[in-house]
Amino acid sequence: MVVLEKDNVFKCLCEVLSKRGDVSLAYLFGSVVEKSYSLHDVDVAILLKDKDPDEKLYALGSILAETASKLSINEDMVNLVDMERAPQSLLYNIIRYGMKIVGSEEVEHELIETLLVKYPDFKIELRTWMNLNPNPKVDSSIVESRIAELRRNVEYLRAEILTRSLSDITSSYKDQLAMERAMHRALEAIFDLCRHLISVHNLGLAESYAEYPKRLAENNLMPKDLAEDLMRFIGIRNMLVHRYLELDYSVLYNAVRHLVEEVFPKFVEWISNFMKR
């Protein structure tokens, strides 16, 4: 069994990456950093300098091979993450909890600024832990935009979907898609707003959508019954996002009614009172 110790892994990666001229920024992250060792694999995040897609693919492949050779492990044990294509939550973990291997502070800050532009909702979260804004506040523009998006889609569902029978809706592919899309957008607006509040109050990185309302409730920022209502929508949201072939439209239709008639009024009342604090 190979034991990959943090100090040795970090040293080897420094030797591999510091001599390359095509790496702008690199981090060691994952279990090696968290536990100081790993029995399974090594996670490395790489930000390459400008390259065309073919050159980038070749560069990442060569980095993987050199890293595996230096550590005397199989290439399957090296997980490379292209930071240009990594999702927001993963970038957060990499930058905050990882160990920077190579790269200047200037390059690191450029990446952060890119994230701020690309992911406006991430602004508060980044600035909090990077000490760019030591006293973060709820961004009213984010709240207003998410509530407007939620209201727009709820009103569509109320007027165009719930005024008709389920059989009428499911008889039209166009109406099925409209119901799915409006419901999806309404739920995304809700969870985006919850994520923003978690960031503002520095409640840590939520690894799943279910954690958004759960953490707010645990910190007495959201009523428990509302949080439980929102958590019940996670399954619906996942079905809509992942486009499962078998979607039970009777379940979706009932969820739409529950959102429009019960959860939406409670959610709007809660956020309105929250903003008055």
C-alpha positions in Angstrom: 0.0 0.0 0.0 1.3 3.4 -1.0 1.1 6.1 1.7 1.2 9.6 0.1 2.4 12.0 2.7 1.6 15.7 2.3 5.1 17.1 2.7 6.6 14.7 0.2 3.8 15.1 -2.3 4.1 18.9 -2.0 7.9 18.8 -2.5 7.6 16.5 -5.5 4.9 18.7 -7.1 7.0 21.8 -6.6 9.9 20.1 -8.4 7.6 19.1 -11.3 5.7 22.3 -11.8 8.3 25.0 -10.9 10.4 24.0 -13.9 7.5 24.2 -16.4 6.8 27.5 -18.1 3.2 26.8 -18.9 1.6 26.7 -15.4 0.3 30.0 -14.0 -1.1 28.6 -10.8 -1.3 25.3 -9.1 -2.7 23.9 -5.8 -2.5 20.7 -3.9 -5.9 19.9 -2.3 -8.2 17.1 -1.1 -7.4 14.4 1.4 -3.6 14.8 1.2 -4.0 18.3 2.6 -6.9 17.6 4.9 -5.5 14.5 6.6 -1.8 15.1 5.8 -1.7 11.8 3.9 -3.7 9.8 1.4 -3.9 6.1 0.7 -5.7 6.5 -2.6 -4.9 9.5 -4.8 -3.5 13.0 -5.2 -5.6 16.0 -6.2 -3.9 18.8 -8.1 -5.5 21.9 -9.5 -3.8 23.5 -12.5 -4.3 26.9 -14.2 -2.4 26.9 -17.5 -1.3 29.9 -19.4 -3.1 30.6 -22.6 -3.1 27.7 -25.0 -5.3 26.3 -27.7 -7.4 23.2 -26.6 -5.1 20.7 -28.2 -2.0 22.2 -26.5 -3.8 22.3 -23.2 -4.9 18.7 -23.3 -1.3 17.7 -24.1 0.1 19.9 -21.3 -2.3 18.4 -18.7 -1.4 14.9 -19.9 2.3 15.5 -19.5 1.8 17.1 -16.0 -0.1 14.0 -15.0 2.5 11.7 -16.3 5.4 13.6 -14.7 3.6 13.8 -11.4 2.9 10.1 -11.3 6.5 9.3 -12.2 7.9 11.6 -9.6 5.7 10.1 -6.9 6.3 6.6 -8.1 2.5 5.9 -8.4 0.1 4.9 -11.2 -1.3 7.7 -13.3 -4.8 6.6 -12.2 -3.9 7.9 -8.8 -3.4 11.5 -9.9 -6.5 13.6 -10.3 -5.9 16.8 -12.3 -8.4 19.6 -12.2 -8.4 22.3 -14.9 -9.2 25.4 -12.9 -10.6 27.2 -16.0 -13.4 24.6 -16.2 -13.9 23.8 -12.5 -17.3 24.5 -10.9 -17.7 27.4 -8.5 -17.9 25.2 -5.3 -14.8 23.3 -6.2 -12.8 26.5 -6.9 -13.8 27.8 -3.5 -12.5 24.6 -1.8 -9.3 24.7 -3.9 -8.4 28.3 -3.2 -9.4 28.4 0.4 -8.3 25.0 1.7 -5.6 24.0 -0.8 -1.9 24.6 -0.7 -0.5 26.8 -3.4 2.3 25.0 -5.2 3.3 27.6 -7.8 1.9 31.0 -8.8 2.2 34.6 -7.7 -0.3 36.5 -5.6 -1.0 38.6 -8.6 -2.1 35.6 -10.6 -4.1 34.3 -7.7 -5.9 37.7 -7.3 -6.6 37.8 -11.0 -8.3 34.4 -10.7 -10.4 35.7 -7.8 -11.4 38.8 -9.8 -12.4 36.6 -12.7 -14.6 34.6 -10.3 -16.1 37.8 -9.0 -17.1 38.8 -12.6 -18.2 35.3 -13.7 -20.1 34.5 -10.5 -21.6 37.7 -9.0 -23.3 35.6 -6.2 -19.8 34.5 -5.1 -18.6 38.0 -4.4 -19.6 38.2 -0.7 -18.2 34.7 0.0 -14.9 35.3 -1.6 -14.4 38.8 -0.1 -15.3 37.5 3.4 -12.5 34.9 3.7 -10.0 36.8 1.6 -10.5 39.8 4.0 -11.4 42.0 1.0 -14.6 43.0 2.8 -14.3 42.3 6.6 -17.9 43.5 7.2 -20.1 41.9 4.5 -23.7 42.8 4.2 -26.7 41.4 2.4 -26.6 42.6 -1.2 -30.1 44.0 -1.7 -29.6 43.9 -5.5 -29.1 40.1 -5.4 -32.1 39.7 -3.1 -34.3 41.9 -5.3 -33.2 40.1 -8.5 -33.9 36.7 -7.1 -37.3 37.6 -5.7 -38.2 39.2 -9.0 -37.2 36.0 -10.8 -39.1 33.9 -8.3 -42.2 36.0 -8.5 -42.2 36.1 -12.3 -42.1 32.3 -12.6 -44.5 31.7 -9.8 -47.0 34.0 -11.4 -46.5 32.1 -14.7 -47.2 28.8 -13.0 -50.2 30.2 -11.3 -51.8 31.7 -14.4 -50.7 29.3 -17.1 -50.3 25.9 -15.4 -52.5 25.7 -12.3 -55.6 27.1 -14.1 -55.5 23.9 -16.2 -55.8 20.2 -15.5 -52.8 17.9 -15.4 -54.1 16.0 -18.3 -54.4 19.2 -20.3 -50.8 20.1 -19.5 -49.3 16.7 -20.2 -51.1 16.4 -23.6 -48.9 19.2 -24.9 -45.1 18.7 -25.0 -44.7 22.5 -25.1 -46.7 22.9 -21.9 -44.8 20.2 -20.2 -41.5 22.0 -21.0 -43.0 25.3 -19.8 -44.0 23.8 -16.5 -40.6 22.2 -16.0 -38.7 25.3 -16.9 -40.7 27.7 -14.8 -40.5 25.4 -11.8 -36.8 25.0 -12.2 -36.1 28.7 -12.5 -38.3 29.4 -9.4 -36.4 26.9 -7.3 -33.0 28.1 -8.5 -34.0 31.7 -7.5 -34.9 30.4 -4.0 -31.7 28.4 -3.5 -29.5 31.1 -5.0 -30.9 33.6 -2.4 -30.3 31.1 0.4 -26.7 30.6 -0.8 -26.1 34.3 -0.7 -27.3 34.6 2.9 -25.0 31.7 3.9 -22.1 33.5 2.3 -22.9 36.8 4.0 -23.2 35.2 7.4 -20.0 33.2 6.9 -21.8 29.8 7.5 -19.2 27.9 5.5 -19.4 26.2 2.1 -22.6 24.1 1.7 -21.8 21.0 -0.3 -25.4 20.4 -1.4 -28.6 22.4 -2.1 -30.3 20.8 0.9 -27.7 22.4 3.2 -28.7 25.9 2.2 -32.0 26.1 4.1 -30.8 23.6 6.7 -27.9 25.8 7.7 -30.0 28.9 7.8 -32.5 27.2 10.1 -29.7 25.8 12.3 -28.4 29.4 12.8 -31.9 30.7 13.5 -32.0 32.7 10.3 -34.9 30.8 8.8 -38.0 29.2 10.4 -37.6 25.5 10.7 -40.9 24.7 8.9 -39.9 26.8 5.9 -36.5 25.2 5.7 -38.1 21.8 5.8 -40.5 22.8 3.0 -37.6 23.9 0.8 -35.6 20.8 1.5 -38.5 18.7 0.2 -38.1 20.4 -3.2 -34.5 19.2 -3.6 -35.7 16.0 -5.3 -37.9 17.9 -7.7 -35.0 20.3 -8.5 -32.6 17.4 -9.1 -35.0 15.7 -11.5 -35.5 18.9 -13.5 -31.8 19.7 -13.6 -30.6 16.2 -14.6 -33.5 15.7 -17.1 -34.4 12.3 -16.0 -36.3 10.4 -18.7 -39.0 9.3 -16.4 -40.5 12.4 -14.8 -43.7 11.9 -12.8 -45.8 14.9 -14.0 -48.4 14.3 -11.3 -45.7 14.7 -8.6 -44.4 17.8 -10.4 -47.8 19.3 -10.8 -48.6 18.8 -7.1 -45.2 20.3 -6.2 -45.9 23.4 -8.4 -49.2 23.9 -6.5 -47.5 23.5 -3.1 -44.8 26.0 -4.1 -47.3 28.6 -5.5 -50.0 28.4 -2.9 -48.1 27.7 0.3 -44.3 28.0 0.1 -44.0 31.1 -2.0 -46.0 33.4 0.3 -44.1 32.1 3.4 -40.7 32.6 1.6 -41.5 36.1 0.5 -42.8 37.1 4.0 -39.7 35.6 5.6 -37.2 37.4 3.3 -39.1 40.7 3.7 -38.9 40.5 7.5 -35.2 39.3 7.2 -34.3 42.4 5.2 -35.9 44.7 7.9 -33.5 43.4 10.6 
